[in-house]
């Protein structure tokens, strides 16, 4: 992403978190990869690339993918995904790290600019970031089949 001109916008403090939340929906950044809202429409993820992704995924990432595919169209927070990984030492922070490593693979190895699922970042009342993910039904069907083929 190139350098963009920034402008100051003055808003009442009581609306600041809502403005931040809106800005976050325009371009979502997780782990250093900016994903435009229309990234899923780009259809960059062929079935062959999805198969490669599944085959190259760590056990933790496979559990995250399975959790998203098990509940298509439902937004799941990193906290919910940590529960799905089902390991005593896994927290939302571990999930964020796993997704960050996956983002580097998306950019470096696959040369793509989109996720194989939707990602959004909400800004809470006190400015806290809440990352959530969800998968389409169609993508979930393919991912579940590819994971079962790998096992």
MDAnalysis code that builds the backbone (N, CA, C; Angstrom):
import MDAnalysis as mda
import numpy as np

u = mda.Universe.empty(453, n_residues=151, atom_resindex=np.repeat(np.arange(151), 3), trajectory=True)
u.add_TopologyAttr("name", ["N", "CA", "C"] * 151)
u.add_TopologyAttr("resid", np.arange(1, 152))
u.add_TopologyAttr("resname", ["UNK", "UNK", "UNK", "UNK", "UNK", "UNK", "UNK", "UNK", "UNK", "UNK", "UNK", "UNK", "UNK", "UNK", "UNK", "UNK", "UNK", "UNK", "UNK", "UNK", "UNK", "UNK", "UNK", "UNK", "UNK", "UNK", "UNK", "UNK", "UNK", "UNK", "UNK", "UNK", "UNK", "UNK", "UNK", "UNK", "UNK", "UNK", "UNK", "UNK", "UNK", "UNK", "UNK", "UNK", "UNK", "UNK", "UNK", "UNK", "UNK", "UNK", "UNK", "UNK", "UNK", "UNK", "UNK", "UNK", "UNK", "UNK", "UNK", "UNK", "UNK", "UNK", "UNK", "UNK", "UNK", "UNK", "UNK", "UNK", "UNK", "UNK", "UNK", "UNK", "UNK", "UNK", "UNK", "UNK", "UNK", "UNK", "UNK", "UNK", "UNK", "UNK", "UNK", "UNK", "UNK", "UNK", "UNK", "UNK", "UNK", "UNK", "UNK", "UNK", "UNK", "UNK", "UNK", "UNK", "UNK", "UNK", "UNK", "UNK", "UNK", "UNK", "UNK", "UNK", "UNK", "UNK", "UNK", "UNK", "UNK", "UNK", "UNK", "UNK", "UNK", "UNK", "UNK", "UNK", "UNK", "UNK", "UNK", "UNK", "UNK", "UNK", "UNK", "UNK", "UNK", "UNK", "UNK", "UNK", "UNK", "UNK", "UNK", "UNK", "UNK", "UNK", "UNK", "UNK", "UNK", "UNK", "UNK", "UNK", "UNK", "UNK", "UNK", "UNK", "UNK", "UNK", "UNK", "UNK", "UNK", "UNK", "UNK"])
u.atoms.positions = np.array([
    [0.840, -1.160, 0.000],
    [0.000, 0.000, 0.000],
    [0.888, 1.226, 0.000],
    [0.629, 2.188, -0.904],
    [1.417, 3.392, -0.988],
    [1.073, 4.361, 0.131],
    [1.837, 5.423, 0.183],
    [1.585, 6.444, 1.188],
    [0.389, 7.269, 0.740],
    [-0.547, 7.447, 1.635],
    [-1.736, 8.223, 1.339],
    [-1.743, 9.486, 2.173],
    [-2.352, 10.530, 1.625],
    [-2.480, 11.778, 2.367],
    [-3.493, 11.583, 3.483],
    [-3.146, 12.016, 4.674],
    [-4.036, 11.928, 5.820],
    [-4.633, 13.301, 6.096],
    [-5.864, 13.316, 6.537],
    [-6.524, 14.568, 6.890],
    [-7.094, 14.446, 8.287],
    [-7.169, 15.549, 8.983],
    [-7.741, 15.572, 10.324],
    [-9.259, 15.711, 10.213],
    [-9.954, 14.915, 10.988],
    [-11.409, 14.985, 11.041],
    [-11.795, 15.129, 12.501],
    [-12.541, 16.155, 12.806],
    [-12.946, 16.397, 14.187],
    [-14.350, 15.849, 14.397],
    [-14.484, 14.992, 15.399],
    [-15.785, 14.416, 15.729],
    [-15.972, 14.499, 17.239],
    [-17.223, 14.540, 17.684],
    [-17.438, 14.505, 19.138],
    [-16.877, 13.203, 19.709],
    [-16.254, 13.287, 20.873],
    [-15.628, 12.117, 21.497],
    [-16.602, 10.953, 21.610],
    [-17.865, 11.224, 21.877],
    [-18.833, 10.140, 22.052],
    [-19.047, 9.333, 20.764],
    [-18.658, 9.885, 19.608],
    [-18.819, 9.178, 18.332],
    [-17.495, 8.630, 17.795],
    [-16.408, 8.855, 18.509],
    [-15.087, 8.487, 18.007],
    [-14.953, 6.996, 17.712],
    [-15.406, 6.141, 18.633],
    [-15.258, 4.698, 18.403],
    [-16.102, 4.240, 17.220],
    [-17.253, 4.858, 17.004],
    [-18.084, 4.494, 15.844],
    [-17.402, 4.901, 14.538],
    [-16.751, 6.053, 14.548],
    [-16.026, 6.501, 13.356],
    [-14.867, 5.556, 13.076],
    [-14.121, 5.189, 14.116],
    [-13.032, 4.219, 13.940],
    [-13.575, 2.893, 13.404],
    [-14.697, 2.454, 13.949],
    [-15.302, 1.209, 13.486],
    [-15.670, 1.276, 12.019],
    [-16.218, 2.399, 11.598],
    [-16.577, 2.557, 10.188],
    [-15.334, 2.526, 9.304],
    [-14.295, 3.228, 9.712],
    [-13.052, 3.243, 8.936],
    [-12.480, 1.829, 8.820],
    [-12.587, 1.064, 9.895],
    [-12.079, -0.316, 9.875],
    [-12.822, -1.174, 8.870],
    [-14.075, -0.868, 8.584],
    [-14.819, -1.668, 7.601],
    [-14.418, -1.346, 6.173],
    [-13.772, -0.197, 5.960],
    [-13.363, 0.177, 4.605],
    [-12.179, -0.652, 4.138],
    [-11.164, -0.735, 4.936],
    [-9.996, -1.580, 4.671],
    [-9.673, -2.264, 5.975],
    [-9.662, -3.599, 5.959],
    [-9.408, -4.348, 7.177],
    [-7.982, -4.845, 7.156],
    [-7.250, -4.590, 8.230],
    [-5.866, -5.038, 8.316],
    [-5.716, -5.993, 9.481],
    [-5.213, -7.176, 9.183],
    [-4.930, -8.166, 10.211],
    [-3.570, -8.750, 9.887],
    [-2.670, -8.692, 10.821],
    [-1.345, -9.256, 10.623],
    [-0.562, -8.609, 9.497],
    [-0.853, -7.352, 9.192],
    [-0.091, -6.638, 8.182],
    [-0.624, -6.762, 6.768],
    [-1.728, -7.480, 6.554],
    [-2.312, -7.595, 5.220],
    [-3.605, -6.811, 5.199],
    [-3.710, -5.874, 4.285],
    [-4.929, -5.107, 4.142],
    [-5.828, -5.813, 3.148],
    [-7.042, -6.093, 3.559],
    [-7.982, -6.830, 2.742],
    [-9.177, -5.944, 2.409],
    [-9.306, -5.516, 1.159],
    [-10.479, -4.728, 0.803],
    [-11.753, -5.538, 1.001],
    [-12.860, -4.853, 1.257],
    [-14.137, -5.526, 1.484],
    [-14.520, -6.427, 0.331],
    [-14.129, -6.084, -0.883],
    [-14.527, -6.859, -2.062],
    [-13.559, -7.986, -2.396],
    [-12.636, -8.311, -1.487],
    [-11.602, -9.297, -1.796],
    [-12.183, -10.657, -2.147],
    [-13.261, -11.062, -1.478],
    [-13.839, -12.368, -1.795],
    [-14.424, -12.389, -3.195],
    [-14.829, -11.229, -3.714],
    [-15.363, -11.162, -5.069],
    [-14.276, -11.353, -6.116],
    [-13.020, -11.145, -5.714],
    [-11.913, -11.283, -6.656],
    [-11.733, -12.728, -7.099],
    [-12.246, -13.684, -6.312],
    [-12.191, -15.108, -6.653],
    [-10.764, -15.569, -6.944],
    [-9.823, -15.119, -6.141],
    [-8.425, -15.506, -6.316],
    [-8.171, -16.938, -5.868],
    [-9.014, -17.455, -5.015],
    [-8.769, -18.758, -4.398],
    [-9.396, -19.872, -5.218],
    [-8.597, -20.480, -6.090],
    [-9.062, -21.629, -6.866],
    [-9.088, -22.857, -5.958],
    [-9.739, -23.909, -6.396],
    [-9.757, -25.129, -5.588],
    [-8.352, -25.716, -5.449],
    [-7.553, -25.613, -6.494],
    [-6.178, -26.124, -6.419],
    [-5.373, -25.355, -5.366],
    [-5.573, -24.039, -5.291],
    [-4.852, -23.251, -4.297],
    [-5.390, -23.526, -2.895],
    [-6.695, -23.736, -2.776],
    [-7.263, -24.110, -1.471],
    [-6.695, -25.446, -1.003],
    [-6.551, -26.398, -1.920],
    [-5.971, -27.705, -1.569],
    [-4.530, -27.522, -1.086],
    [-3.779, -26.723, -1.803],
    [-2.400, -26.452, -1.393],
    [-2.374, -25.797, -0.007],
    [-3.267, -24.836, 0.225],
    [-3.341, -24.157, 1.515],
    [-3.610, -25.157, 2.634],
    [-4.582, -26.034, 2.434],
    [-4.922, -27.036, 3.450],
    [-3.736, -27.962, 3.683],
    [-3.101, -28.416, 2.623],
    [-1.976, -29.338, 2.762],
    [-0.769, -28.711, 3.457],
    [-0.606, -27.399, 3.338],
    [0.525, -26.706, 3.941],
    [0.201, -26.098, 5.303],
    [-1.010, -26.319, 5.796],
    [-1.439, -25.685, 7.042],
    [-0.976, -26.452, 8.276],
    [-0.668, -25.690, 9.309],
    [-0.310, -26.272, 10.604],
    [-1.558, -26.882, 11.230],
    [-1.395, -27.751, 12.223],
    [-2.566, -28.309, 12.907],
    [-3.475, -27.220, 13.491],
    [-2.889, -26.163, 14.046],
    [-3.707, -25.080, 14.624],
    [-4.507, -24.366, 13.546],
    [-3.887, -24.077, 12.409],
    [-4.619, -23.409, 11.329],
    [-5.705, -24.317, 10.768],
    [-5.435, -25.605, 10.667],
    [-6.477, -26.536, 10.206],
    [-7.690, -26.504, 11.139],
    [-7.433, -26.438, 12.444],
    [-8.547, -26.367, 13.398],
    [-9.319, -25.066, 13.245],
    [-8.616, -23.984, 12.965],
    [-9.288, -22.704, 12.730],
    [-10.147, -22.796, 11.468],
    [-9.584, -23.325, 10.399],
    [-10.340, -23.477, 9.150],
    [-11.558, -24.367, 9.346],
    [-11.379, -25.457, 10.086],
    [-12.499, -26.368, 10.354],
    [-13.574, -25.678, 11.191],
    [-13.167, -24.895, 12.180],
    [-14.136, -24.178, 13.010],
    [-14.944, -23.187, 12.171],
    [-14.279, -22.508, 11.251],
    [-14.989, -21.571, 10.376],
    [-15.915, -22.313, 9.421],
    [-15.441, -23.443, 8.896],
    [-16.252, -24.227, 7.956],
    [-17.422, -24.920, 8.652],
    [-17.249, -25.279, 9.927],
    [-18.337, -25.915, 10.682],
    [-19.519, -24.970, 10.906],
    [-19.232, -23.681, 10.925],
    [-20.279, -22.685, 11.199],
    [-20.247, -21.594, 10.129],
    [-20.534, -21.956, 8.884],
    [-20.454, -20.949, 7.818],
    [-21.428, -19.799, 8.064],
    [-21.039, -18.653, 7.592],
    [-21.803, -17.403, 7.675],
    [-21.902, -16.818, 9.077],
    [-21.331, -17.499, 10.090],
    [-21.356, -16.950, 11.446],
    [-20.015, -16.279, 11.725],
    [-20.087, -15.013, 12.131],
    [-18.870, -14.315, 12.513],
    [-18.349, -14.924, 13.804],
    [-17.069, -15.313, 13.822],
    [-16.452, -15.905, 15.005],
    [-15.247, -15.064, 15.409],
    [-15.204, -14.706, 16.669],
    [-14.094, -13.900, 17.176],
    [-12.868, -14.785, 17.397],
    [-11.734, -14.149, 17.613],
    [-10.522, -14.911, 17.908],
    [-10.683, -15.669, 19.224],
    [-11.501, -15.151, 20.125],
    [-11.776, -15.868, 21.383],
    [-12.522, -17.170, 21.087],
    [-13.534, -17.108, 20.233],
    [-14.298, -18.311, 19.874],
    [-13.427, -19.315, 19.123],
    [-12.565, -18.815, 18.259],
    [-11.676, -19.718, 17.522],
    [-10.662, -20.373, 18.445],
    [-10.234, -19.664, 19.491],
    [-9.313, -20.258, 20.472],
    [-9.978, -21.440, 21.168],
    [-11.259, -21.325, 21.463],
    [-11.993, -22.434, 22.077],
    [-12.057, -23.613, 21.101],
    [-12.248, -23.320, 19.809],
    [-12.345, -24.382, 18.803],
    [-11.036, -25.147, 18.643],
    [-9.908, -24.474, 18.838],
    [-8.613, -25.148, 18.727],
    [-8.450, -26.170, 19.849],
    [-9.114, -25.936, 20.976],
    [-9.222, -26.912, 22.055],
    [-7.870, -27.378, 22.597],
    [-7.075, -26.407, 23.009],
    [-5.799, -26.700, 23.650],
    [-5.684, -25.781, 24.853],
    [-5.216, -26.291, 25.998],
    [-5.225, -25.490, 27.226],
    [-4.392, -24.217, 27.166],
    [-3.345, -24.189, 26.340],
    [-2.483, -23.011, 26.304],
    [-2.786, -22.063, 25.145],
    [-3.873, -22.299, 24.407],
    [-4.224, -21.453, 23.275],
    [-5.169, -20.346, 23.734],
    [-4.828, -19.108, 23.373],
    [-5.654, -17.945, 23.689],
    [-5.975, -17.217, 22.393],
    [-6.745, -16.149, 22.513],
    [-7.049, -15.324, 21.335],
    [-5.762, -14.798, 20.724],
    [-4.747, -14.562, 21.554],
    [-3.474, -14.047, 21.075],
    [-2.754, -15.089, 20.210],
    [-2.861, -16.353, 20.581],
    [-2.286, -17.441, 19.787],
    [-2.960, -17.491, 18.417],
    [-4.285, -17.329, 18.421],
    [-5.047, -17.339, 17.165],
    [-4.593, -16.176, 16.288],
    [-4.447, -15.001, 16.893],
    [-3.983, -13.834, 16.133],
    [-2.609, -14.095, 15.524],
    [-1.715, -14.731, 16.284],
    [-0.388, -15.067, 15.769],
    [-0.449, -16.058, 14.624],
    [-1.323, -17.051, 14.759],
    [-1.491, -18.046, 13.693],
    [-2.018, -17.382, 12.432],
    [-2.997, -16.493, 12.602],
    [-3.549, -15.784, 11.446],
    [-2.519, -14.831, 10.838],
    [-1.683, -14.222, 11.690],
    [-0.631, -13.358, 11.176],
    [0.369, -14.124, 10.326],
    [0.764, -15.306, 10.789],
    [1.676, -16.154, 10.014],
    [1.007, -16.585, 8.706],
    [-0.274, -16.883, 8.772],
    [-1.019, -17.269, 7.580],
    [-1.069, -16.107, 6.589],
    [-1.236, -14.889, 7.094],
    [-1.231, -13.713, 6.215],
    [0.088, -13.573, 5.476],
    [1.191, -13.822, 6.168],
    [2.490, -13.744, 5.506],
    [2.587, -14.798, 4.407],
    [2.009, -15.973, 4.651],
    [2.010, -17.020, 3.624],
    [1.138, -16.612, 2.440],
    [0.000, -15.996, 2.719],
    [-0.889, -15.541, 1.644],
    [-0.148, -14.574, 0.722],
    [0.545, -13.616, 1.328],
    [1.257, -12.610, 0.536],
    [2.514, -13.178, -0.117],
    [3.326, -13.903, 0.662],
    [4.624, -14.356, 0.176],
    [4.566, -15.563, -0.732],
    [3.929, -16.607, -0.270],
    [3.943, -17.871, -1.000],
    [2.869, -17.922, -2.085],
    [1.672, -17.416, -1.761],
    [0.567, -17.512, -2.718],
    [0.416, -16.271, -3.580],
    [1.103, -15.187, -3.189],
    [1.067, -13.925, -3.942],
    [-0.362, -13.406, -4.116],
    [-1.162, -13.508, -3.052],
    [-2.545, -13.037, -3.078],
    [-2.732, -11.882, -2.111],
    [-3.810, -11.166, -2.294],
    [-4.131, -10.053, -1.416],
    [-5.433, -10.255, -0.681],
    [-5.955, -11.474, -0.672],
    [-7.224, -11.723, 0.012],
    [-7.138, -12.999, 0.840],
    [-8.028, -13.092, 1.781],
    [-8.153, -14.285, 2.628],
    [-9.083, -15.288, 1.949],
    [-9.012, -16.565, 2.318],
    [-9.978, -17.532, 1.800],
    [-11.287, -17.501, 2.595],
    [-11.403, -16.560, 3.498],
    [-12.611, -16.322, 4.289],
    [-12.682, -14.831, 4.572],
    [-13.820, -14.376, 5.059],
    [-13.978, -12.951, 5.355],
    [-13.375, -12.627, 6.715],
    [-12.781, -11.455, 6.799],
    [-12.194, -10.973, 8.048],
    [-12.674, -9.543, 8.252],
    [-13.060, -9.243, 9.480],
    [-13.398, -7.857, 9.806],
    [-12.806, -7.522, 11.162],
    [-12.516, -6.265, 11.322],
    [-11.981, -5.773, 12.584],
    [-12.947, -4.714, 13.092],
    [-13.522, -4.963, 14.240],
    [-14.407, -3.998, 14.880],
    [-13.628, -3.270, 15.956],
    [-13.945, -2.025, 16.128],
    [-13.338, -1.223, 17.185],
    [-14.377, -1.076, 18.291],
    [-14.032, -1.526, 19.476],
    [-14.955, -1.484, 20.609],
    [-15.049, -0.105, 21.225],
    [-15.832, -0.028, 22.281],
    [-16.084, 1.232, 22.972],
    [-14.812, 1.936, 23.402],
    [-13.844, 1.211, 23.910],
    [-12.615, 1.819, 24.426],
    [-11.469, 1.721, 23.419],
    [-11.806, 1.527, 22.156],
    [-10.786, 1.460, 21.124],
    [-10.149, 0.097, 20.944],
    [-10.628, -0.914, 21.671],
    [-10.073, -2.267, 21.547],
    [-10.462, -2.853, 20.189],
    [-9.531, -3.567, 19.581],
    [-9.791, -4.200, 18.287],
    [-10.326, -5.607, 18.509],
    [-11.362, -5.960, 17.798],
    [-11.933, -7.296, 17.861],
    [-11.937, -7.865, 16.453],
    [-11.090, -8.863, 16.210],
    [-11.013, -9.502, 14.900],
    [-12.017, -10.633, 14.848],
    [-12.779, -10.676, 13.770],
    [-13.768, -11.730, 13.558],
    [-13.622, -12.277, 12.142],
    [-13.942, -13.553, 11.994],
    [-13.832, -14.224, 10.700],
    [-15.104, -15.014, 10.426],
    [-15.390, -15.204, 9.156],
    [-16.471, -16.110, 8.759],
    [-16.204, -16.613, 7.348],
    [-16.824, -17.737, 7.036],
    [-16.617, -18.395, 5.760],
    [-17.956, -18.558, 5.059],
    [-17.949, -18.456, 3.734],
    [-19.176, -18.678, 2.975],
    [-19.531, -20.169, 3.001],
    [-20.782, -20.482, 2.728],
    [-21.205, -21.886, 2.704],
    [-20.477, -22.658, 1.612],
    [-20.338, -22.045, 0.450],
    [-19.678, -22.711, -0.662],
    [-18.222, -23.028, -0.332],
    [-17.517, -22.037, 0.224],
    [-16.112, -22.229, 0.583],
    [-16.002, -23.256, 1.700],
    [-16.940, -23.235, 2.651],
    [-16.918, -24.181, 3.770],
    [-17.035, -25.617, 3.263],
    [-17.887, -25.839, 2.283],
    [-18.062, -27.184, 1.723],
    [-16.748, -27.680, 1.116],
    [-16.087, -26.825, 0.371],
    [-14.814, -27.202, -0.259],
    [-13.745, -27.457, 0.805],
    [-13.640, -26.562, 1.780],
    [-12.619, -26.697, 2.827],
    [-12.821, -27.983, 3.618],
    [-14.059, -28.296, 3.985],
    [-14.336, -29.515, 4.758],
    [-13.936, -30.744, 3.951],
    [-14.225, -30.760, 2.667],
    [-13.853, -31.892, 1.821],
    [-12.331, -32.023, 1.736],
    [-11.635, -30.897, 1.550],
    [-10.182, -30.935, 1.438],
    [-9.512, -31.351, 2.752],
    [-10.068, -30.912, 3.878],
    [-9.516, -31.324, 5.170],
    [-9.718, -32.820, 5.373],
    [-10.906, -33.331, 5.023],
    [-11.162, -34.764, 5.195],
    [-10.290, -35.598, 4.266],
    [-9.970, -35.093, 3.073],
    [-9.072, -35.793, 2.162],
    [-7.656, -35.858, 2.735],
    [-7.269, -34.816, 3.442],
    [-5.922, -34.770, 4.020],
    [-5.775, -35.738, 5.183],
    [-6.850, -35.936, 5.937],
    [-6.787, -36.773, 7.153],
    [-6.734, -38.203, 6.795],
])
